[in-house]
Amino acid sequence: MNIVIAGAGEVGQHIAKLLSSEEQDIVLIDTDDAKLEHIDANYNLMTRKGSPTSFKTLKDSGVEDADLFVAVTPSEDKNLTACVIAKGLGATRTVARIDNYEYLSQENREFFLRHGINDLIYPEQLAALEIKTALNHSWVRQWFELQNGELVLIGVKVYENASIIGSKLRDVSFSHQDLHICAITRRHETIIPGGDDEILAGDIIFVTTTPDYVDNLRQVCGKDDHKVHDIMIMGGSRIAVRLVSMLGPEYRIKIIENNREVCRRLPELCPNCEIIYGDARDNDILLDEGIEDMDAFIALTDSSETNILAGLSAKEFGVKKTIAEVENIQFISEAEGLNIGTIINKKLLASSKIFQILLAADSESSKFLSLADAEVAELEVKPGAKITRSAVKDLKLSRDMTIGGLVRAGRGMLVTGNTVIQPGDRVVVFCLSGVIHKIEKLFG
């Protein structure tokens, strides 16, 4: 597949890195020589210096033959303009990163479609949706629903009190046939486990199950499901504003912001919230504002380090649900090893959305989750696909992937070695980074 990416900032670089490991033909455009030199030295792709809104640059980058054109520069205007030009020059599908939530309304999205822009990505909106999901399922690290919740992939950290600690996977599968452990993150590495692997305290396990058995998983992991009502947010960012607009009246929200000008704007943007001018890194301020009575603490400043430390402080004050925005991807594995709860990263969320567009023409009915070093895809099985030719145990699947479950005729079910996957099934696959192209060959 031919892919052209405009913008070698953090989002563009991360997407390019992921796609280049998936055996895609990629050209990355930017005006900054230093960024392109770094990418040339580290990634398997082509770079081109130039403006993303230049006809010449786009033509020289092969946009006329591009299956996908992605514009993720810091400028929303440039992204939209670049997509219009790329589509006019022949790109099959275009994606623009935006900063304006208004553009996502159905009426306005149809306007953009008429002008050649197929998809819009607003990372702050994706992050807010992820946080809302985390608040609704307070005991999990990840919650990934397929086909209207018929099948659920859950990431949860297990501690010494979990009954499955020390158990081999084959024993867990035998005693809990309604749960399928797809992957384990342990000491900064994600593995696809085998039957002899044991579950250790501190592991983050990724489990597929059906809605009727979610409580079973919670119990074997030793988790309490507490409801969230009182929320403290550190930082009045765009993510915070989008999140507040999504949450209903059952939540009582307090935002602490240390920028006076931002504090002046927040009451209009978040009319039902209490706005506090102050530095949430100061424990005295946290105590004065009732941190000990909060059900959830969400750190959304532009500093990953600050958010991680704030999450740790909130845990020490007894807050049960903590969420931290960690934009430095190299910090994620370290942060997951700490007791700071759910981690949000806009680059991974944006990458998930773009992979979703890559894997299915109908991006509204497919899903994709990009983790720090692993990926989860929901794929529809095509007639004649290789994966339908034998039972799962006879498919000789690569050790770096596993089939977590499927939805057939609207009903979710787990997959065993004897399962024969059928055309039309929607299947969830968990794999390590860099092997999604293997999955496409099985399902295509």
PALOGU-578366 format. One record per residue (C-alpha): residue in three letters; y, x, z. Coordinates in pm, whole numbers, plus 50000, padded with zeros to 5 digits. Layout:
BEGIN
<atom residu="ALA" y="Y" x="X" z="Z"/>
...
//
This chain:
BEGIN
<atom residu="MET" y="50000" x="50000" z="50000"/>
<atom residu="ASN" y="50349" x="50128" z="49910"/>
<atom residu="ILE" y="50600" x="50096" z="50196"/>
<atom residu="VAL" y="50966" x="50198" z="50203"/>
<atom residu="ILE" y="51141" x="50219" z="50541"/>
<atom residu="ALA" y="51519" x="50245" z="50571"/>
<atom residu="GLY" y="51636" x="50398" z="50899"/>
<atom residu="ALA" y="51486" x="50699" z="51079"/>
<atom residu="GLY" y="51604" x="50600" z="51425"/>
<atom residu="GLU" y="51361" x="50542" z="51710"/>
<atom residu="VAL" y="51225" x="50216" z="51569"/>
<atom residu="GLY" y="51196" x="50351" z="51212"/>
<atom residu="GLN" y="51030" x="50673" z="51326"/>
<atom residu="HIS" y="50778" x="50490" z="51539"/>
<atom residu="ILE" y="50687" x="50246" z="51263"/>
<atom residu="ALA" y="50658" x="50533" z="51015"/>
<atom residu="LYS" y="50436" x="50727" z="51253"/>
<atom residu="LEU" y="50201" x="50433" z="51301"/>
<atom residu="LEU" y="50185" x="50341" z="50934"/>
<atom residu="SER" y="50139" x="50700" z="50817"/>
<atom residu="SER" y="49826" x="50724" z="51031"/>
<atom residu="GLU" y="49693" x="50412" z="50858"/>
<atom residu="GLU" y="49663" x="50577" z="50513"/>
<atom residu="GLN" y="49967" x="50395" z="50371"/>
<atom residu="ASP" y="50202" x="50549" z="50113"/>
<atom residu="ILE" y="50537" x="50564" z="50291"/>
<atom residu="VAL" y="50889" x="50674" z="50201"/>
<atom residu="LEU" y="51142" x="50696" z="50485"/>
<atom residu="ILE" y="51515" x="50685" z="50401"/>
<atom residu="ASP" y="51801" x="50807" z="50620"/>
<atom residu="THR" y="52137" x="50983" z="50591"/>
<atom residu="ASP" y="52060" x="51230" z="50873"/>
<atom residu="ASP" y="51906" x="51560" z="50757"/>
<atom residu="ALA" y="51795" x="51659" z="51108"/>
<atom residu="LYS" y="51593" x="51341" z="51160"/>
<atom residu="LEU" y="51426" x="51375" z="50822"/>
<atom residu="GLU" y="51337" x="51741" z="50879"/>
<atom residu="HIS" y="51167" x="51649" z="51207"/>
<atom residu="ILE" y="50969" x="51374" z="51034"/>
<atom residu="ASP" y="50871" x="51598" z="50740"/>
<atom residu="ALA" y="50730" x="51849" z="50987"/>
<atom residu="ASN" y="50527" x="51601" z="51192"/>
<atom residu="TYR" y="50422" x="51300" z="50984"/>
<atom residu="ASN" y="50223" x="51244" z="50666"/>
<atom residu="LEU" y="50487" x="51071" z="50457"/>
<atom residu="MET" y="50776" x="51131" z="50215"/>
<atom residu="THR" y="51142" x="51130" z="50313"/>
<atom residu="ARG" y="51458" x="51080" z="50111"/>
<atom residu="LYS" y="51815" x="51141" z="50218"/>
<atom residu="GLY" y="52058" x="50868" z="50117"/>
<atom residu="SER" y="52214" x="50535" z="50201"/>
<atom residu="PRO" y="51979" x="50234" z="50229"/>
<atom residu="THR" y="52238" x="50026" z="50042"/>
<atom residu="SER" y="52252" x="50268" z="49746"/>
<atom residu="PHE" y="52082" x="50141" z="49431"/>
<atom residu="LYS" y="52006" x="50499" z="49328"/>
<atom residu="THR" y="51852" x="50591" z="49662"/>
<atom residu="LEU" y="51634" x="50281" z="49664"/>
<atom residu="LYS" y="51523" x="50335" z="49303"/>
<atom residu="ASP" y="51446" x="50702" z="49371"/>
<atom residu="SER" y="51238" x="50591" z="49673"/>
<atom residu="GLY" y="51021" x="50370" z="49453"/>
<atom residu="VAL" y="51137" x="50039" z="49593"/>
<atom residu="GLU" y="51058" x="49867" z="49261"/>
<atom residu="ASP" y="50686" x="49914" z="49333"/>
<atom residu="ALA" y="50706" x="49864" z="49710"/>
<atom residu="ASP" y="50469" x="49613" z="49866"/>
<atom residu="LEU" y="50689" x="49614" z="50176"/>
<atom residu="PHE" y="51050" x="49719" z="50238"/>
<atom residu="VAL" y="51159" x="49751" z="50602"/>
<atom residu="ALA" y="51525" x="49802" z="50702"/>
<atom residu="VAL" y="51564" x="49909" z="51066"/>
<atom residu="THR" y="51890" x="50104" z="51073"/>
<atom residu="PRO" y="52126" x="50049" z="51371"/>
<atom residu="SER" y="52351" x="49840" z="51143"/>
<atom residu="GLU" y="52251" x="49476" z="51098"/>
<atom residu="ASP" y="52480" x="49442" z="50794"/>
<atom residu="LYS" y="52321" x="49741" z="50619"/>
<atom residu="ASN" y="51973" x="49609" z="50692"/>
<atom residu="LEU" y="52046" x="49271" z="50539"/>
<atom residu="THR" y="52223" x="49418" z="50237"/>
<atom residu="ALA" y="51946" x="49674" z="50180"/>
<atom residu="CYS" y="51682" x="49399" z="50182"/>
<atom residu="VAL" y="51874" x="49189" z="49929"/>
<atom residu="ILE" y="51904" x="49489" z="49695"/>
<atom residu="ALA" y="51540" x="49595" z="49747"/>
<atom residu="LYS" y="51415" x="49246" z="49668"/>
<atom residu="GLY" y="51632" x="49233" z="49357"/>
<atom residu="LEU" y="51490" x="49567" z="49242"/>
<atom residu="GLY" y="51131" x="49444" z="49277"/>
<atom residu="ALA" y="51008" x="49488" z="49638"/>
<atom residu="THR" y="50738" x="49231" z="49711"/>
<atom residu="ARG" y="50832" x="49161" z="50073"/>
<atom residu="THR" y="51137" x="49260" z="50278"/>
<atom residu="VAL" y="51197" x="49282" z="50654"/>
<atom residu="ALA" y="51534" x="49331" z="50826"/>
<atom residu="ARG" y="51606" x="49419" z="51186"/>
<atom residu="ILE" y="51890" x="49201" z="51320"/>
<atom residu="ASP" y="52105" x="49171" z="51632"/>
<atom residu="ASN" y="52214" x="48808" z="51597"/>
<atom residu="TYR" y="51989" x="48541" z="51745"/>
<atom residu="GLU" y="52162" x="48271" z="51539"/>
<atom residu="TYR" y="51993" x="48406" z="51225"/>
<atom residu="LEU" y="51649" x="48309" z="51357"/>
<atom residu="SER" y="51709" x="47934" z="51343"/>
<atom residu="GLN" y="51494" x="47759" z="51082"/>
<atom residu="GLU" y="51794" x="47650" z="50878"/>
<atom residu="ASN" y="51936" x="48002" z="50860"/>
<atom residu="ARG" y="51600" x="48164" z="50793"/>
<atom residu="GLU" y="51569" x="47948" z="50483"/>
<atom residu="PHE" y="51911" x="48080" z="50375"/>
<atom residu="PHE" y="51787" x="48438" z="50406"/>
<atom residu="LEU" y="51468" x="48356" z="50217"/>
<atom residu="ARG" y="51675" x="48228" z="49925"/>
<atom residu="HIS" y="51857" x="48562" z="49922"/>
<atom residu="GLY" y="51542" x="48773" z="49917"/>
<atom residu="ILE" y="51490" x="48849" z="50287"/>
<atom residu="ASN" y="51139" x="48742" z="50387"/>
<atom residu="ASP" y="51131" x="48830" z="50757"/>
<atom residu="LEU" y="51380" x="48897" z="51036"/>
<atom residu="ILE" y="51301" x="49103" z="51344"/>
<atom residu="TYR" y="51517" x="49074" z="51655"/>
<atom residu="PRO" y="51359" x="49318" z="51906"/>
<atom residu="GLU" y="51551" x="49177" z="52203"/>
<atom residu="GLN" y="51412" x="48831" z="52129"/>
<atom residu="LEU" y="51057" x="48970" z="52111"/>
<atom residu="ALA" y="51109" x="49149" z="52443"/>
<atom residu="ALA" y="51243" x="48835" z="52612"/>
<atom residu="LEU" y="50942" x="48635" z="52491"/>
<atom residu="GLU" y="50710" x="48903" z="52629"/>
<atom residu="ILE" y="50884" x="48890" z="52967"/>
<atom residu="LYS" y="50865" x="48511" z="52977"/>
<atom residu="THR" y="50490" x="48531" z="52915"/>
<atom residu="ALA" y="50457" x="48790" z="53194"/>
<atom residu="LEU" y="50639" x="48561" z="53437"/>
<atom residu="ASN" y="50409" x="48271" z="53348"/>
<atom residu="HIS" y="50099" x="48486" z="53412"/>
<atom residu="SER" y="50214" x="48695" z="53704"/>
<atom residu="TRP" y="49883" x="48873" z="53779"/>
<atom residu="VAL" y="49832" x="49033" z="53435"/>
<atom residu="ARG" y="49978" x="49332" z="53249"/>
<atom residu="GLN" y="49919" x="49188" z="52898"/>
<atom residu="TRP" y="49855" x="48832" z="52779"/>
<atom residu="PHE" y="49770" x="48781" z="52412"/>
<atom residu="GLU" y="49677" x="48431" z="52290"/>
<atom residu="LEU" y="49498" x="48354" z="51965"/>
<atom residu="GLN" y="49485" x="48023" z="51779"/>
<atom residu="ASN" y="49691" x="47822" z="52027"/>
<atom residu="GLY" y="49521" x="47980" z="52327"/>
<atom residu="GLU" y="49160" x="47911" z="52222"/>
<atom residu="LEU" y="49090" x="48279" z="52288"/>
<atom residu="VAL" y="49284" x="48505" z="52526"/>
<atom residu="LEU" y="49305" x="48884" z="52552"/>
<atom residu="ILE" y="49417" x="48990" z="52899"/>
<atom residu="GLY" y="49516" x="49334" z="53023"/>
<atom residu="VAL" y="49487" x="49370" z="53401"/>
<atom residu="LYS" y="49496" x="49663" z="53642"/>
<atom residu="VAL" y="49207" x="49671" z="53890"/>
<atom residu="TYR" y="49221" x="49816" z="54240"/>
<atom residu="GLU" y="48965" x="49888" z="54512"/>
<atom residu="ASN" y="48948" x="49520" z="54614"/>
<atom residu="ALA" y="48809" x="49413" z="54274"/>
<atom residu="SER" y="48440" x="49316" z="54288"/>
<atom residu="ILE" y="48371" x="49486" z="53952"/>
<atom residu="ILE" y="48480" x="49833" z="54068"/>
<atom residu="GLY" y="48191" x="50078" z="54019"/>
<atom residu="SER" y="48003" x="49839" z="53788"/>
<atom residu="LYS" y="47867" x="49951" z="53454"/>
<atom residu="LEU" y="47986" x="49746" z="53160"/>
<atom residu="ARG" y="47635" x="49629" z="53072"/>
<atom residu="ASP" y="47602" x="49485" z="53425"/>
<atom residu="VAL" y="47939" x="49312" z="53402"/>
<atom residu="SER" y="47839" x="49163" z="53067"/>
<atom residu="PHE" y="47511" x="49038" z="53215"/>
<atom residu="SER" y="47660" x="48880" z="53528"/>
<atom residu="HIS" y="47981" x="48755" z="53363"/>
<atom residu="GLN" y="47882" x="48649" z="53012"/>
<atom residu="ASP" y="48215" x="48468" z="52975"/>
<atom residu="LEU" y="48407" x="48799" z="52986"/>
<atom residu="HIS" y="48409" x="49078" z="52727"/>
<atom residu="ILE" y="48572" x="49409" z="52824"/>
<atom residu="CYS" y="48712" x="49549" z="52499"/>
<atom residu="ALA" y="48894" x="49859" z="52621"/>
<atom residu="ILE" y="48992" x="50059" z="52927"/>
<atom residu="THR" y="49311" x="50258" z="52981"/>
<atom residu="ARG" y="49243" x="50539" z="53226"/>
<atom residu="ARG" y="49452" x="50845" z="53308"/>
<atom residu="HIS" y="49684" x="50816" z="53006"/>
<atom residu="GLU" y="49405" x="50745" z="52756"/>
<atom residu="THR" y="49263" x="50424" z="52608"/>
<atom residu="ILE" y="48890" x="50420" z="52536"/>
<atom residu="ILE" y="48654" x="50173" z="52369"/>
<atom residu="PRO" y="48380" x="50170" z="52636"/>
<atom residu="GLY" y="48003" x="50153" z="52600"/>
<atom residu="GLY" y="47743" x="49992" z="52823"/>
<atom residu="ASP" y="47710" x="50299" z="53048"/>
<atom residu="ASP" y="48082" x="50328" z="53122"/>
<atom residu="GLU" y="48191" x="50230" z="53474"/>
<atom residu="ILE" y="48505" x="50048" z="53585"/>
<atom residu="LEU" y="48707" x="50262" z="53824"/>
<atom residu="ALA" y="48990" x="50178" z="54062"/>
<atom residu="GLY" y="49323" x="50215" z="53882"/>
<atom residu="ASP" y="49183" x="50127" z="53539"/>
<atom residu="ILE" y="49367" x="49885" z="53316"/>
<atom residu="ILE" y="49096" x="49676" z="53153"/>
<atom residu="PHE" y="49146" x="49462" z="52842"/>
<atom residu="VAL" y="48924" x="49155" z="52848"/>
<atom residu="THR" y="48871" x="48870" z="52602"/>
<atom residu="THR" y="48774" x="48531" z="52738"/>
<atom residu="THR" y="48827" x="48160" z="52678"/>
<atom residu="PRO" y="49080" x="47951" z="52875"/>
<atom residu="ASP" y="48812" x="47792" z="53097"/>
<atom residu="TYR" y="48714" x="48132" z="53237"/>
<atom residu="VAL" y="49054" x="48294" z="53295"/>
<atom residu="ASP" y="49029" x="48215" z="53667"/>
<atom residu="ASN" y="48689" x="48386" z="53679"/>
<atom residu="LEU" y="48850" x="48705" z="53550"/>
<atom residu="ARG" y="49133" x="48678" z="53802"/>
<atom residu="GLN" y="48884" x="48643" z="54087"/>
<atom residu="VAL" y="48659" x="48936" z="53990"/>
<atom residu="CYS" y="48972" x="49149" z="53958"/>
<atom residu="GLY" y="49083" x="49049" z="54309"/>
<atom residu="LYS" y="49415" x="48903" z="54194"/>
<atom residu="ASP" y="49631" x="48624" z="54337"/>
<atom residu="ASP" y="49815" x="48393" z="54098"/>
<atom residu="HIS" y="50155" x="48343" z="54258"/>
<atom residu="LYS" y="50424" x="48128" z="54101"/>
<atom residu="VAL" y="50759" x="48281" z="54015"/>
<atom residu="HIS" y="51080" x="48096" z="54104"/>
<atom residu="ASP" y="51332" x="48350" z="54236"/>
<atom residu="ILE" y="51411" x="48633" z="53992"/>
<atom residu="MET" y="51639" x="48936" z="54020"/>
<atom residu="ILE" y="51738" x="49109" z="53695"/>
<atom residu="MET" y="51882" x="49460" z="53690"/>
<atom residu="GLY" y="52114" x="49494" z="53390"/>
<atom residu="GLY" y="52295" x="49228" z="53191"/>
<atom residu="SER" y="52158" x="49341" z="52854"/>
<atom residu="ARG" y="52094" x="49133" z="52543"/>
<atom residu="ILE" y="51732" x="49103" z="52653"/>
<atom residu="ALA" y="51849" x="48958" z="52984"/>
<atom residu="VAL" y="52075" x="48707" z="52808"/>
<atom residu="ARG" y="51794" x="48597" z="52572"/>
<atom residu="LEU" y="51546" x="48570" z="52860"/>
<atom residu="VAL" y="51780" x="48354" z="53070"/>
<atom residu="SER" y="51829" x="48117" z="52775"/>
<atom residu="MET" y="51448" x="48072" z="52751"/>
<atom residu="LEU" y="51376" x="48010" z="53119"/>
<atom residu="GLY" y="51394" x="47659" z="53256"/>
<atom residu="PRO" y="51576" x="47513" z="53558"/>
<atom residu="GLU" y="51281" x="47586" z="53788"/>
<atom residu="TYR" y="51391" x="47952" z="53800"/>
<atom residu="ARG" y="51671" x="48078" z="54025"/>
<atom residu="ILE" y="51811" x="48393" z="53864"/>
<atom residu="LYS" y="52039" x="48664" z="53996"/>
<atom residu="ILE" y="52170" x="48939" z="53763"/>
<atom residu="ILE" y="52305" x="49267" z="53902"/>
<atom residu="GLU" y="52521" x="49464" z="53656"/>
<atom residu="ASN" y="52726" x="49778" z="53723"/>
<atom residu="ASN" y="52962" x="49741" z="53425"/>
<atom residu="ARG" y="53263" x="49529" z="53521"/>
<atom residu="GLU" y="53340" x="49419" z="53163"/>
<atom residu="VAL" y="52982" x="49304" z="53110"/>
<atom residu="CYS" y="52999" x="49113" z="53439"/>
<atom residu="ARG" y="53306" x="48927" z="53315"/>
<atom residu="ARG" y="53119" x="48810" z="53003"/>
<atom residu="LEU" y="52791" x="48717" z="53169"/>
<atom residu="PRO" y="52898" x="48388" z="53336"/>
<atom residu="GLU" y="52969" x="48236" z="52995"/>
<atom residu="LEU" y="52645" x="48369" z="52845"/>
<atom residu="CYS" y="52430" x="48288" z="53151"/>
<atom residu="PRO" y="52603" x="47987" z="53312"/>
<atom residu="ASN" y="52321" x="47900" z="53552"/>
<atom residu="CYS" y="52280" x="48249" z="53696"/>
<atom residu="GLU" y="52442" x="48425" z="53989"/>
<atom residu="ILE" y="52618" x="48738" z="53861"/>
<atom residu="ILE" y="52662" x="49034" z="54098"/>
<atom residu="TYR" y="52880" x="49336" z="54022"/>
<atom residu="GLY" y="52703" x="49637" z="54168"/>
<atom residu="ASP" y="52449" x="49914" z="54117"/>
<atom residu="ALA" y="52092" x="49792" z="54166"/>
<atom residu="ARG" y="51984" x="50152" z="54224"/>
<atom residu="ASP" y="52146" x="50118" z="54566"/>
<atom residu="ASN" y="51884" x="49984" z="54808"/>
<atom residu="ASP" y="52155" x="49846" z="55039"/>
<atom residu="ILE" y="52280" x="49625" z="54754"/>
<atom residu="LEU" y="51927" x="49510" z="54682"/>
<atom residu="LEU" y="51876" x="49417" z="55046"/>
<atom residu="ASP" y="52214" x="49242" z="55066"/>
<atom residu="GLU" y="52122" x="49034" z="54757"/>
<atom residu="GLY" y="51785" x="48931" z="54897"/>
<atom residu="ILE" y="51537" x="49154" z="54715"/>
<atom residu="GLU" y="51277" x="49086" z="54984"/>
<atom residu="ASP" y="51283" x="48712" z="54902"/>
<atom residu="MET" y="51237" x="48756" z="54525"/>
<atom residu="ASP" y="50921" x="48658" z="54339"/>
<atom residu="ALA" y="51002" x="48886" z="54045"/>
<atom residu="PHE" y="51221" x="49187" z="53970"/>
<atom residu="ILE" y="51303" x="49279" z="53608"/>
<atom residu="ALA" y="51469" x="49615" z="53525"/>
<atom residu="LEU" y="51647" x="49604" z="53188"/>
<atom residu="THR" y="51898" x="49891" z="53187"/>
<atom residu="ASP" y="51917" x="50133" z="52893"/>
<atom residu="SER" y="51752" x="50408" z="53102"/>
<atom residu="SER" y="51372" x="50415" z="53117"/>
<atom residu="GLU" y="51380" x="50643" z="53421"/>
<atom residu="THR" y="51611" x="50408" z="53609"/>
<atom residu="ASN" y="51395" x="50107" z="53526"/>
<atom residu="ILE" y="51076" x="50281" z="53641"/>
<atom residu="LEU" y="51230" x="50391" z="53971"/>
<atom residu="ALA" y="51384" x="50048" z="54027"/>
<atom residu="GLY" y="51045" x="49886" z="53972"/>
<atom residu="LEU" y="50889" x="50116" z="54230"/>
<atom residu="SER" y="51164" x="50031" z="54479"/>
<atom residu="ALA" y="51114" x="49659" z="54423"/>
<atom residu="LYS" y="50742" x="49698" z="54492"/>
<atom residu="GLU" y="50822" x="49877" z="54817"/>
<atom residu="PHE" y="51039" x="49580" z="54918"/>
<atom residu="GLY" y="50740" x="49351" z="54863"/>
<atom residu="VAL" y="50822" x="49196" z="54525"/>
<atom residu="LYS" y="50489" x="49085" z="54376"/>
<atom residu="LYS" y="50586" x="49077" z="54006"/>
<atom residu="THR" y="50784" x="49366" z="53860"/>
<atom residu="ILE" y="50871" x="49425" z="53495"/>
<atom residu="ALA" y="51039" x="49735" z="53353"/>
<atom residu="GLU" y="51177" x="49809" z="53008"/>
<atom residu="VAL" y="51049" x="50156" z="52914"/>
<atom residu="GLU" y="51182" x="50257" z="52573"/>
<atom residu="ASN" y="51065" x="50620" z="52587"/>
<atom residu="ILE" y="50713" x="50582" z="52448"/>
<atom residu="GLN" y="50606" x="50913" z="52600"/>
<atom residu="PHE" y="50679" x="50764" z="52945"/>
<atom residu="ILE" y="50457" x="50459" z="52899"/>
<atom residu="SER" y="50124" x="50612" z="52997"/>
<atom residu="GLU" y="50286" x="50767" z="53307"/>
<atom residu="ALA" y="50451" x="50437" z="53394"/>
<atom residu="GLU" y="50123" x="50248" z="53355"/>
<atom residu="GLY" y="49971" x="50480" z="53614"/>
<atom residu="LEU" y="50239" x="50378" z="53863"/>
<atom residu="ASN" y="50257" x="50049" z="54045"/>
<atom residu="ILE" y="50543" x="49898" z="53847"/>
<atom residu="GLY" y="50368" x="49604" z="53681"/>
<atom residu="THR" y="50440" x="49496" z="53325"/>
<atom residu="ILE" y="50603" x="49741" z="53082"/>
<atom residu="ILE" y="50821" x="49626" z="52793"/>
<atom residu="ASN" y="50896" x="49842" z="52489"/>
<atom residu="LYS" y="51100" x="49703" z="52198"/>
<atom residu="LYS" y="50969" x="49963" z="51950"/>
<atom residu="LEU" y="50609" x="49862" z="52012"/>
<atom residu="LEU" y="50699" x="49495" z="51984"/>
<atom residu="ALA" y="50884" x="49552" z="51657"/>
<atom residu="SER" y="50590" x="49758" z="51528"/>
<atom residu="SER" y="50354" x="49476" z="51621"/>
<atom residu="LYS" y="50560" x="49232" z="51420"/>
<atom residu="ILE" y="50567" x="49458" z="51114"/>
<atom residu="PHE" y="50192" x="49526" z="51134"/>
<atom residu="GLN" y="50142" x="49151" z="51156"/>
<atom residu="ILE" y="50336" x="49112" z="50831"/>
<atom residu="LEU" y="50125" x="49388" z="50673"/>
<atom residu="LEU" y="49794" x="49235" z="50772"/>
<atom residu="ALA" y="49857" x="48880" z="50655"/>
<atom residu="ALA" y="50070" x="48709" z="50395"/>
<atom residu="ASP" y="50117" x="48421" z="50639"/>
<atom residu="SER" y="50268" x="48611" z="50931"/>
<atom residu="GLU" y="50312" x="48293" z="51134"/>
<atom residu="SER" y="49935" x="48242" z="51162"/>
<atom residu="SER" y="49835" x="48604" z="51226"/>
<atom residu="LYS" y="49903" x="48816" z="51531"/>
<atom residu="PHE" y="49914" x="49184" z="51610"/>
<atom residu="LEU" y="49972" x="49371" z="51935"/>
<atom residu="SER" y="50066" x="49739" z="51930"/>
<atom residu="LEU" y="50005" x="49926" z="52256"/>
<atom residu="ALA" y="50096" x="50286" z="52330"/>
<atom residu="ASP" y="49772" x="50424" z="52182"/>
<atom residu="ALA" y="49575" x="50119" z="52070"/>
<atom residu="GLU" y="49610" x="49809" z="51857"/>
<atom residu="VAL" y="49486" x="49451" z="51864"/>
<atom residu="ALA" y="49469" x="49238" z="51552"/>
<atom residu="GLU" y="49380" x="48877" z="51483"/>
<atom residu="LEU" y="49238" x="48854" z="51131"/>
<atom residu="GLU" y="49093" x="48578" z="50917"/>
<atom residu="VAL" y="48760" x="48665" z="50758"/>
<atom residu="LYS" y="48763" x="48632" z="50378"/>
<atom residu="PRO" y="48466" x="48508" z="50171"/>
<atom residu="GLY" y="48237" x="48798" z="50079"/>
<atom residu="ALA" y="48386" x="49031" z="50343"/>
<atom residu="LYS" y="48161" x="49316" z="50456"/>
<atom residu="ILE" y="48172" x="49195" z="50815"/>
<atom residu="THR" y="47982" x="48875" z="50722"/>
<atom residu="ARG" y="47675" x="49053" z="50584"/>
<atom residu="SER" y="47487" x="49122" z="50908"/>
<atom residu="ALA" y="47479" x="49046" z="51277"/>
<atom residu="VAL" y="47742" x="49248" z="51467"/>
<atom residu="LYS" y="47479" x="49483" z="51616"/>
<atom residu="ASP" y="47371" x="49583" z="51262"/>
<atom residu="LEU" y="47718" x="49641" z="51118"/>
<atom residu="LYS" y="47736" x="50002" z="51244"/>
<atom residu="LEU" y="48097" x="49958" z="51353"/>
<atom residu="SER" y="48299" x="50268" z="51430"/>
<atom residu="ARG" y="48309" x="50370" z="51798"/>
<atom residu="ASP" y="48687" x="50343" z="51793"/>
<atom residu="MET" y="48687" x="49965" z="51746"/>
<atom residu="THR" y="48528" x="49658" z="51902"/>
<atom residu="ILE" y="48522" x="49287" z="51820"/>
<atom residu="GLY" y="48648" x="49096" z="52120"/>
<atom residu="GLY" y="48591" x="48736" z="52015"/>
<atom residu="LEU" y="48653" x="48478" z="51746"/>
<atom residu="VAL" y="48778" x="48128" z="51685"/>
<atom residu="ARG" y="48553" x="47909" z="51467"/>
<atom residu="ALA" y="48639" x="47549" z="51374"/>
<atom residu="GLY" y="48914" x="47553" z="51634"/>
<atom residu="ARG" y="48691" x="47671" z="51921"/>
<atom residu="GLY" y="48712" x="48012" z="52088"/>
<atom residu="MET" y="48396" x="48209" z="52164"/>
<atom residu="LEU" y="48300" x="48562" z="52263"/>
<atom residu="VAL" y="48100" x="48787" z="52030"/>
<atom residu="THR" y="47760" x="48940" z="52111"/>
<atom residu="GLY" y="47541" x="49175" z="51915"/>
<atom residu="ASN" y="47356" x="48879" z="51766"/>
<atom residu="THR" y="47670" x="48702" z="51644"/>
<atom residu="VAL" y="47698" x="48662" z="51266"/>
<atom residu="ILE" y="48064" x="48638" z="51167"/>
<atom residu="GLN" y="48139" x="48377" z="50902"/>
<atom residu="PRO" y="48412" x="48337" z="50637"/>
<atom residu="GLY" y="48705" x="48146" z="50784"/>
<atom residu="ASP" y="48651" x="48280" z="51137"/>
<atom residu="ARG" y="48962" x="48419" z="51305"/>
<atom residu="VAL" y="48849" x="48736" z="51481"/>
<atom residu="VAL" y="49024" x="48952" z="51743"/>
<atom residu="VAL" y="48961" x="49324" z="51699"/>
<atom residu="PHE" y="49061" x="49596" z="51947"/>
<atom residu="CYS" y="49090" x="49945" z="51804"/>
<atom residu="LEU" y="49241" x="50283" z="51880"/>
<atom residu="SER" y="49558" x="50382" z="51696"/>
<atom residu="GLY" y="49514" x="50504" z="51341"/>
<atom residu="VAL" y="49207" x="50305" z="51240"/>
<atom residu="ILE" y="49347" x="49966" z="51143"/>
<atom residu="HIS" y="49278" x="50052" z="50777"/>
<atom residu="LYS" y="48904" x="50054" z="50859"/>
<atom residu="ILE" y="48936" x="49699" z="50988"/>
<atom residu="GLU" y="49115" x="49582" z="50674"/>
<atom residu="LYS" y="48824" x="49710" z="50463"/>
<atom residu="LEU" y="48575" x="49514" z="50676"/>
<atom residu="PHE" y="48769" x="49188" z="50661"/>
<atom residu="GLY" y="48924" x="49198" z="50315"/>
//
